[in-house]
Structure formats: structure tokens, C-alpha cells
Amino acid sequence: MLDYVLELTTSPHSIRAAHVERLREAGFDDASVLDICQVASYYNYVNRLADGLGVELEVFWAEEDLTMTRGEFEELVHKGSTP
């Protein structure tokens, strides 16, 4: 999934049916593939929009608020909720 999202983010023109097929082989159904694509695309859109307009983060956002530790990720996955 992350390989697909990285490719979609950095080289969207290179995505082919084979990329989607690999997601299916990894166990994602069509609805999940659509969700993955929509979420990644939305975040790419919003970030490009903000960057294109020179939008700055609010000053109250600390650097640690922008990242997730491996432990935090594992805790979310263990609870059954992926970020």
C-alpha cells in the first residue's frame, strides 16, 4: 500500500493496472483500493494547494505534532484503526 501511495504521490503518470493488481494481491478489495487512492490523492491535492498559495502552518504546531512514532502507529493498528 505504501509503495503504491509513494508512486502515486511522486509519479502519478506512471500508475498502471499492475499497481492496482498488486494491491489486490496484498488483500485489498476494490473499495479499499479506492479508499487508498482517494486519501492519498486528497492529501496530495491539499498539500499542493497550500504550497502553491504559500500557506504556512500555524505557529502553535510543534514539529513533533507533524510526525507519528512507530509506537503510536503500532498502537493505532493494534486498535484496528489505521492512520
C-alpha positions, -999 to +999 in steps of 0.1 A: +000+000+000+027+024+009+047+017-023+015+025-043+009+057-024+046+068-028+043+061-066+010+079-068+025+109-050+058+111-068+050+098-102+012+097-108+016+094-145+034+060-140+005+043-123-008+013-143-033-015-137-005-036-124-001-013-094-038-019-085-034-056-091-005-057-066-028-041-040-055-067-047-028-095-044-019-080-010-055-085+001-072-051-006-106-053-021-119-027-047-134-005-020-101-004-001-081+003-033-104+032-040-101+045-004-063+043-006-062+062-038-087+088-027-070+095+006-035+098-009-049+120-038-067+142-014-037+148+008-015+154-023-041+179-036-044+198-003-007+200+002-001+212-033-028+238-029-013+251+003+022+251-011+010+268-042-005+296-022+024+299+002+002+288+032+023+285+063+015+262+093+001+278+123+028+288+148+014+266+176+021+234+156+053+219+170+075+196+148+065+166+169+028+172+162+036+166+125+051+131+129+040+098+143+063+074+161+064+037+153+049+030+187+020+054+180+014+037+146+015+002+161-009+013+188-034+025+162-030-006+141-035-028+172-067-010+179-079-017+144-078+019+133-052+028+107-040+064+103 
